[in-house]
Amino acid sequence: MSIEVNNITKVYSTQKALDDVSFKVGGSEIVGFLGPNGAGKSTMMKILTCFLPPTSGTASVCGSDIQKDSLAVRRMVGYLPEHNPLYLDLYVREYLDFTAGLHGLKDRSQRVKKMIDQVGLGPEQKKRIGALSKGYRQRVGLAQAMIHDPQVLILDEPTSGLDPNQLVDIRALIKQIGRERTVMLSTHIMQEVEAICDRVIIIDQGKVVADEKASTLRSGTQQREAVEVEFDKPVNANLLTNISGVQMAKRKTDTTWILAHDAAIDIRPVVFQFAVENGLQVLGMQKSERGLEEVFKELTKR
């Protein structure tokens, strides 16, 4: 098991940031670690990377205890924190060579070259880090996190500040890395989680509220489904909510609505009947799949 967390609690003064958190992450797995601001995500990541001690509970990385053998843990973990700390006066290649030296790597120049190529820093490698855009600084942070070839990669908001083209490249890189090692990442971009994560852990107010595969989470927790209906003319919301079985009507355009209903009921025949009785035509109707963003909102709403 790459990461094992058992009953971790972290208290800051009187505030409980983590409350009896437990989970396990296997090898070659990309796990999205999600939660609203202040939920405890960054605290958990700092504990796993030995930057913070837990108040109680235990955790291990690749079999090494985070408190009893923290040096071994640090050798096996690559970490990109949310606020990427860099030496802005150093050149890109110079900084990565310095980082490789801290890890005691023998093939420093080869590893630096490989990381520059892998994260797409080639055009910027001769610049000072302070002269780079935020997106390229993020790439430098990814390179330093991976330069010692860690077995576990922990990334806190890894795509922050990247433009759409850079997002595609970094997501592809993270997916590639996840085939060979464990990747645990936090992000607020649900599309990113759906695109690259095998599994999702959602934390809220310091507690784990969900731990499932992304596909299972979307389908397994829902007690209702939805259909998207397009009529030939505008419809009053009150009329739609009065349709038998409809729990909620959400306007998409003047003539298109999302109708939520109990998952055990097929409301399509009722909607067609409603249209006939009200002089409407149904131009289109299809099942509206619930996204991870909606699941996240349901699980973390206060």
Secondary structure in CASP SS format (residue, H / E / C, confidence):
PFRMAT SS
TARGET T0000
AUTHOR 0000-0000-0000
METHOD secondary structure of the structure
MODEL  1
M C 1.00
S C 1.00
I E 1.00
E E 1.00
V E 1.00
N E 1.00
N E 1.00
I E 1.00
T E 1.00
K E 1.00
V E 1.00
Y E 1.00
S C 1.00
T C 1.00
Q E 1.00
K E 1.00
A E 1.00
L E 1.00
D E 1.00
D E 1.00
V E 1.00
S E 1.00
F E 1.00
K E 1.00
V E 1.00
G C 1.00
G C 1.00
S C 1.00
E C 1.00
I E 1.00
V E 1.00
G E 1.00
F E 1.00
L E 1.00
G C 1.00
P C 1.00
N C 1.00
G C 1.00
A C 1.00
G C 1.00
K H 1.00
S H 1.00
T H 1.00
M H 1.00
M H 1.00
K H 1.00
I H 1.00
L H 1.00
T C 1.00
C C 1.00
F C 1.00
L C 1.00
P C 1.00
P C 1.00
T C 1.00
S E 1.00
G E 1.00
T E 1.00
A E 1.00
S E 1.00
V E 1.00
C C 1.00
G C 1.00
S E 1.00
D E 1.00
I C 1.00
Q C 1.00
K C 1.00
D C 1.00
S H 1.00
L H 1.00
A H 1.00
V H 1.00
R H 1.00
R H 1.00
M H 1.00
V E 1.00
G E 1.00
Y E 1.00
L E 1.00
P C 1.00
E C 1.00
H C 1.00
N C 1.00
P C 1.00
L C 1.00
Y C 1.00
L C 1.00
D C 1.00
L C 1.00
Y E 1.00
V H 1.00
R H 1.00
E H 1.00
Y H 1.00
L H 1.00
D H 1.00
F H 1.00
T H 1.00
A H 1.00
G H 1.00
L H 1.00
H C 1.00
G C 1.00
L C 1.00
K C 1.00
D C 1.00
R H 1.00
S H 1.00
Q H 1.00
R H 1.00
V H 1.00
K H 1.00
K H 1.00
M H 1.00
I H 1.00
D H 1.00
Q H 1.00
V C 1.00
G C 1.00
L C 1.00
G H 1.00
P H 1.00
E H 1.00
Q C 1.00
K C 1.00
K C 1.00
R E 1.00
I H 1.00
G H 1.00
A H 1.00
L C 1.00
S C 1.00
K H 1.00
G H 1.00
Y H 1.00
R H 1.00
Q H 1.00
R H 1.00
V H 1.00
G H 1.00
L H 1.00
A H 1.00
Q H 1.00
A H 1.00
M H 1.00
I C 1.00
H C 1.00
D C 1.00
P C 1.00
Q C 1.00
V E 1.00
L E 1.00
I E 1.00
L E 1.00
D E 1.00
E C 1.00
P C 1.00
T C 1.00
S C 1.00
G C 1.00
L C 1.00
D C 1.00
P H 1.00
N H 1.00
Q H 1.00
L H 1.00
V H 1.00
D H 1.00
I H 1.00
R H 1.00
A H 1.00
L H 1.00
I H 1.00
K H 1.00
Q H 1.00
I H 1.00
G H 1.00
R C 1.00
E C 1.00
R C 1.00
T E 1.00
V E 1.00
M E 1.00
L E 1.00
S E 1.00
T C 1.00
H C 1.00
I C 1.00
M H 1.00
Q H 1.00
E H 1.00
V H 1.00
E H 1.00
A H 1.00
I H 1.00
C C 1.00
D C 1.00
R E 1.00
V E 1.00
I E 1.00
I E 1.00
I E 1.00
D E 1.00
Q C 1.00
G C 1.00
K E 1.00
V E 1.00
V E 1.00
A E 1.00
D E 1.00
E E 1.00
K E 1.00
A H 1.00
S H 1.00
T H 1.00
L H 1.00
R H 1.00
S H 1.00
G H 1.00
T C 1.00
Q C 1.00
Q C 1.00
R E 1.00
E E 1.00
A E 1.00
V E 1.00
E E 1.00
V E 1.00
E E 1.00
F E 1.00
D C 1.00
K C 1.00
P C 1.00
V C 1.00
N C 1.00
A H 1.00
N H 1.00
L H 1.00
L H 1.00
T H 1.00
N C 1.00
I C 1.00
S C 1.00
G C 1.00
V E 1.00
Q E 1.00
M E 1.00
A E 1.00
K E 1.00
R E 1.00
K C 1.00
T C 1.00
D C 1.00
T C 1.00
T E 1.00
W E 1.00
I E 1.00
L E 1.00
A E 1.00
H E 1.00
D E 1.00
A C 1.00
A C 1.00
I C 1.00
D C 1.00
I C 1.00
R H 1.00
P H 1.00
V H 1.00
V H 1.00
F H 1.00
Q H 1.00
F H 1.00
A H 1.00
V H 1.00
E H 1.00
N C 1.00
G C 1.00
L C 1.00
Q C 1.00
V E 1.00
L E 1.00
G E 1.00
M E 1.00
Q E 1.00
K E 1.00
S C 1.00
E C 1.00
R C 1.00
G C 1.00
L H 1.00
E H 1.00
E H 1.00
V H 1.00
F H 1.00
K H 1.00
E H 1.00
L H 1.00
T H 1.00
K C 1.00
R C 1.00
END
